[in-house]
């Protein structure tokens, strides 16, 4: 089962990006989660209405609860990268 859930803080302001073929817009951002001794940084991508809400209301330092699944995606010049695709979220 490929499922991940966490509460984390935005490490940067969410940015809007477009798929390589130009057909899909999405929000990309990184959250940090964990404890003071162990911190995990998770690169995230959100689509659709979730993307719009994040871009409109969230900024660096804000907190969020996310549920998603991991996928390997082609990140232009970075090659393939493992990212969290956000399926659900709640503002914290």
C-alpha positions in Angstrom: 0.0 0.0 0.0 1.4 3.4 -1.1 -0.1 5.9 1.4 1.5 8.7 3.3 0.0 11.2 5.8 1.6 13.9 7.8 1.3 17.4 9.3 4.1 19.6 8.1 5.1 23.2 7.5 5.7 24.7 4.1 9.5 25.2 3.4 8.8 27.5 0.5 5.9 29.4 -1.1 3.9 27.0 -3.3 4.5 27.6 -7.0 2.3 26.9 -10.0 3.9 24.7 -12.7 2.8 23.2 -15.9 3.2 19.6 -17.1 5.9 18.9 -19.7 3.3 18.7 -22.5 1.6 21.9 -21.3 -1.8 20.4 -20.6 -2.0 20.3 -16.8 -1.3 23.0 -14.2 -0.3 22.0 -10.7 1.0 23.3 -7.4 4.5 22.2 -6.3 5.9 22.7 -2.8 8.1 21.1 -0.1 6.9 20.4 3.5 9.0 19.6 6.5 7.7 17.2 9.1 9.1 15.3 12.0 10.7 16.3 15.3 13.5 18.7 16.3 15.9 15.8 16.1 14.7 14.1 12.9 13.3 16.2 10.1 12.0 14.9 6.8 11.5 17.0 3.7 8.8 15.9 1.3 8.4 17.3 -2.2 4.7 17.5 -3.1 2.5 18.0 -6.1 -1.2 18.9 -6.0 -3.7 19.0 -8.8 -7.2 20.5 -9.4 -9.0 22.2 -6.6 -6.5 21.2 -4.0 -3.8 23.0 -6.1 -5.9 26.1 -6.4 -6.6 26.3 -2.6 -3.0 25.8 -1.7 -1.8 28.4 -4.2 -4.4 30.9 -3.0 -4.1 30.4 0.8 -0.8 28.9 1.8 2.7 30.4 2.1 6.1 29.6 3.6 5.8 28.7 7.3 2.1 27.7 7.2 1.1 24.3 8.3 -0.9 21.7 6.5 -2.2 18.1 6.9 -1.8 16.0 3.8 -2.6 12.5 2.7 -1.2 11.3 -0.6 0.8 8.6 -2.5 4.3 8.6 -3.9 5.0 8.6 -7.6 8.1 8.9 -9.7 7.8 11.9 -12.0 10.0 13.5 -14.7 11.1 16.9 -13.4 12.5 18.5 -16.6 16.3 19.0 -16.0 16.3 17.1 -12.7 15.4 13.7 -14.3 13.0 11.4 -12.4 12.2 12.2 -8.8 10.0 10.6 -6.1 7.3 13.1 -5.1 4.1 12.9 -3.0 0.9 13.4 -5.0 -1.5 15.1 -2.7 -4.9 13.3 -2.6 -6.4 15.1 0.4 -5.5 18.0 2.6 -6.7 20.1 5.5 -5.4 23.5 6.6 -4.0 23.4 10.1 
